[in-house]
Amino acid sequence: MRRIALALALLLLASCSSRQSLFVVLPNPDGGSGAVTIEDGTKSVVLDQPYAAGEVRGGVAAPVKVDQAQVQQIFGSALAAQPILPSHFVLYFEKDTSTLTPDSQLRYKAVFADIRRRQVYEVEVIGHTDTLGNPPHNQQLSMSRAEMIRDRLVHDGLNPKSISVAGRGQLDLAVVTADQVAEPRNRRVEITVR
């Protein structure tokens, strides 16, 4: 008799809980958030803060309170399955060389650490130059810079098949200059990690 009463109580609770959908706005890495609007046909609920939540219950949209622990409890499996967002890095080079600046030598460690925290990765390395030298020289130099970074990543243990390289010479200047201008911010490699 006790089991039947317990089963009926659980069934009654389940029927009272007629939540059709739950929506939660998660914070971005910088702490901000996007926004979601829930509509039920007659009214709408705007969720525009981190951990703002709303539900549709019995066909009616309404805001609800949830905290970070509840979100983790409800959506933990889905959150754990999310891929890591792409990262973008810029490393700078000494004038007319494939030698990283001292600051970029240190920054390289952050690039490598970001890649290593991913189970699966794809790395795109694109070399650039300033406008010193002629375009064919700059094209070759930009490719040498990209290849140097690729070779270093491979030497440090990354799969070479997961790294693509390209050289853009002086075609995509970070700082637009006239020809024959030594601009340190243009002497760079851009690295995108996915």
GIHUNOR-V920495 format. One record per pair of residues at least 4 apart in sequence whose ideal C-beta (glycine too) atoms are under 6 Angstrom apart, sorted by the first residue. I is the first residue (numbers start at 0). J is the second residue. D is the distance in Angstrom with one decimal. If there is no record, write none. Layout:
# GIHUNOR-V920495
i->{I,I}
j->{J,J}
d->{D,D}
This chain:
# GIHUNOR-V920495
i->{17,17,18,18,19,20,21,22,22,22,23,23,23,24,24,24,24,26,26,26,27,27,32,34,35,36,36,37,37,37,38,39,39,44,44,44,46,46,52,52,53,54,55,65,65,70,71,74,83,85,86,86,87,88,88,89,89,90,90,90,90,91,91,91,91,92,92,93,94,97,97,97,99,99,110,111,113,114,114,120,121,121,122,122,123,123,124,124,124,124,124,124,125,125,125,126,126,126,126,126,126,127,127,127,128,128,128,128,128,129,129,129,129,130,130,130,130,131,131,132,132,134,137,137,138,138,141,141,141,142,144,145,145,145,146,148,149,149,152,152,153,153,167,172,173,173,174,174,174,176,176}
j->{56,57,54,56,55,55,54,35,37,53,52,65,70,32,35,46,51,30,32,49,31,32,49,47,46,43,45,44,53,60,43,59,60,53,60,62,51,53,63,65,62,63,60,69,70,74,75,78,117,193,113,192,191,110,190,187,189,99,103,106,188,100,103,186,187,144,186,98,181,143,144,147,103,104,190,155,192,120,192,161,161,193,162,192,163,191,145,148,149,164,188,190,165,167,189,141,142,144,145,166,188,141,167,187,137,140,141,168,169,181,182,185,186,169,176,178,180,179,181,136,137,168,168,169,166,168,166,167,168,166,188,164,166,188,164,188,162,164,157,162,157,159,171,185,184,185,182,184,185,180,182}
d->{5.6,5.0,5.3,4.9,4.6,4.5,4.9,5.6,5.7,5.1,4.5,6.0,5.5,5.0,5.9,4.7,4.8,5.7,5.4,3.6,5.0,6.0,4.6,3.9,4.7,5.3,5.2,4.6,4.5,4.4,4.4,5.4,4.0,4.4,4.9,5.3,3.9,5.4,5.0,4.4,5.0,5.1,5.3,4.4,5.8,5.7,4.9,5.3,5.5,4.6,4.9,4.6,5.4,4.8,4.4,5.3,5.5,5.8,4.1,5.8,4.9,4.8,4.8,5.9,5.2,5.8,4.5,4.6,5.9,4.7,5.1,4.5,4.2,4.8,5.6,5.8,5.4,5.2,5.4,5.7,5.6,4.6,4.5,5.4,5.2,4.5,4.6,4.9,5.5,4.8,5.8,5.4,5.0,5.9,4.9,3.6,5.8,3.8,3.6,4.5,5.1,5.4,5.4,5.1,4.1,5.1,5.0,5.7,5.2,5.8,4.5,4.0,5.3,5.0,5.5,4.9,5.2,5.9,5.4,4.1,5.2,6.0,4.1,4.7,5.7,3.9,3.6,5.6,4.8,3.1,5.1,4.0,5.5,5.8,5.7,5.2,5.0,5.0,4.4,6.0,5.7,4.8,4.9,5.1,4.9,5.4,5.1,4.9,5.8,3.8,5.0}
